[in-house]
Amino acid sequence: MSLNKTLAAAVLASLAVPALAADFPVIVRIPRLTMEAAEKIAHATVMACRKEGIQVGVTVVDRGGLPMAVLRDTLAPPVTLEVSRQKAYTAVNFNAPLSQLEDRFTKPFSVGKVDGLVFSAGGLPIEAAGNIIGAVGVSGAPTGAQDEACARAGLDAIQADLDMAQ
């Protein structure tokens, strides 16, 4: 391409940018889960499992998958922390309860083989005002269904607040 054509293309591209910028916002306001809400979810989750005689680890992550609250009950094995983190990370990235994804990624070389993802029940996304704002992951119960039931109890502890969020 000649120098004149390259300069002409650059000038045309720079003229198009202001027109595009007028059509799109400069910033995006994204609802966030508060630390206090994450702590309440984590604590309520542990308490729900304790009522069933189950010791678990629980992790609540923000919308980017970063931990905000992490608890391990007194007798829960240390591995429950990493598994609960991975469950929460997977749930927030796929925006779905992990119990719905357990059989979805079983083929070799599928996304289920990506390090850090766990497709086992016990992870739930957290939504408020139509936006995903985080997830909760639980590990340590004898079954994934029990992990998920504890996670659901944790979310139920703040569900009214989530429903009122704007």
C-alpha positions in Angstrom: 0.0 0.0 0.0 1.4 3.4 -0.9 2.1 6.1 1.7 -0.7 8.3 0.4 -3.2 5.5 0.7 -2.0 4.6 4.2 -2.3 8.2 5.3 -5.7 8.6 3.7 -6.9 5.4 5.5 -5.6 6.7 8.8 -7.3 10.1 8.4 -10.6 8.4 7.5 -10.3 6.0 10.5 -9.6 8.9 12.9 -12.7 10.8 11.6 -14.9 7.7 12.2 -13.8 7.4 15.9 -15.7 10.5 17.2 -18.9 9.3 15.4 -18.6 5.8 17.1 -17.8 7.3 20.5 -21.0 9.3 20.4 -23.0 6.0 20.0 -21.3 4.2 23.0 -20.9 5.2 26.6 -17.4 5.9 27.9 -18.0 4.0 31.1 -20.2 1.1 32.2 -21.7 1.1 35.6 -21.5 -2.5 37.0 -23.4 -3.6 40.1 -21.0 -5.1 42.7 -21.4 -7.5 45.6 -20.4 -5.8 48.9 -17.9 -7.4 51.2 -20.6 -7.5 53.9 -23.0 -9.4 51.6 -20.3 -11.9 50.7 -19.5 -12.5 54.4 -23.2 -13.0 55.2 -23.6 -15.5 52.4 -20.5 -17.4 53.5 -21.5 -17.5 57.1 -25.1 -18.6 56.4 -23.8 -21.3 54.1 -21.6 -22.8 56.8 -24.4 -22.6 59.3 -26.8 -24.4 57.0 -24.3 -27.2 56.5 -23.6 -27.4 60.3 -27.3 -27.9 60.9 -27.0 -31.0 58.7 -23.9 -32.2 60.6 -21.6 -31.3 57.6 -18.3 -29.4 57.8 -17.6 -27.5 54.6 -15.4 -24.9 53.0 -17.2 -22.0 51.2 -15.9 -19.3 48.9 -17.9 -16.3 47.6 -16.4 -14.6 44.6 -17.1 -11.3 42.8 -18.2 -11.1 39.2 -14.6 -11.5 38.1 -14.2 -14.7 40.0 -12.0 -13.2 42.7 -12.6 -14.4 46.3 -14.4 -11.9 48.6 -15.2 -14.2 51.5 -13.7 -17.6 52.4 -14.6 -19.8 55.4 -13.6 -23.3 56.4 -15.5 -24.9 59.2 -13.5 -26.3 62.1 -13.3 -29.9 60.8 -13.5 -29.4 57.1 -10.5 -30.7 55.2 -8.2 -28.0 53.8 -8.9 -29.2 50.2 -12.4 -27.8 50.6 -11.1 -24.3 50.2 -9.6 -24.8 46.8 -12.5 -26.9 45.5 -15.1 -24.3 46.8 -13.1 -21.5 45.1 -13.1 -23.4 41.8 -16.8 -24.1 42.0 -17.6 -20.5 42.7 -15.2 -19.4 39.8 -16.9 -21.8 37.4 -20.4 -20.8 38.4 -19.7 -17.1 37.9 -18.0 -17.6 34.6 -20.8 -19.8 33.2 -23.6 -18.0 35.1 -25.3 -21.2 35.9 -25.8 -23.6 38.9 -23.1 -26.2 38.5 -25.6 -29.0 39.0 -26.9 -28.0 35.5 -23.5 -28.3 34.0 -22.2 -31.6 35.5 -22.7 -33.7 32.3 -22.2 -31.0 29.8 -18.4 -31.0 29.5 -17.3 -34.6 29.5 -15.7 -34.9 26.1 -11.9 -35.0 25.8 -10.3 -31.5 25.3 -13.6 -29.8 26.2 -13.8 -26.6 28.2 -14.2 -28.9 31.3 -10.5 -29.7 31.0 -9.4 -26.1 31.6 -7.5 -25.8 34.8 -9.4 -24.1 37.6 -12.9 -25.1 36.4 -15.0 -27.7 38.4 -18.2 -29.0 37.0 -19.6 -30.6 40.1 -22.7 -29.5 42.0 -22.1 -27.0 44.7 -21.6 -23.7 42.9 -24.4 -21.1 42.3 -24.2 -17.7 40.6 -25.4 -14.6 42.5 -27.7 -12.3 40.7 -29.1 -8.9 41.5 -31.2 -6.5 39.4 -30.7 -8.8 36.4 -26.9 -8.7 36.7 -24.5 -11.5 37.7 -22.6 -10.1 40.7 -20.7 -13.1 41.9 -21.0 -16.8 42.9 -20.8 -19.0 45.9 -19.0 -22.4 45.9 -19.2 -25.1 48.6 -17.2 -28.2 49.1 -17.1 -30.9 51.8 -20.5 -32.5 51.9 -20.9 -36.1 50.9 -22.8 -35.1 47.8 -22.8 -32.2 45.4 -26.6 -31.8 46.0 -25.8 -31.2 49.7 -23.1 -28.7 48.8 -25.6 -26.9 46.6 -28.4 -27.0 49.2 -26.0 -25.2 51.6 -25.0 -22.7 49.0 -28.7 -22.0 48.3 -29.3 -21.5 52.0 -26.5 -18.9 52.0 -28.1 -17.1 49.1 -31.5 -17.2 50.8 -30.0 -15.3 53.7 -29.7 -12.2 51.6 -32.2 -13.0 48.8 -34.6 -10.2 49.9 -31.7 -7.7 49.7 -30.7 -9.0 46.2 -34.3 -8.7 45.0 -34.4 -5.1 46.1 -31.1 -4.2 44.5 -31.0 -1.7 41.7 
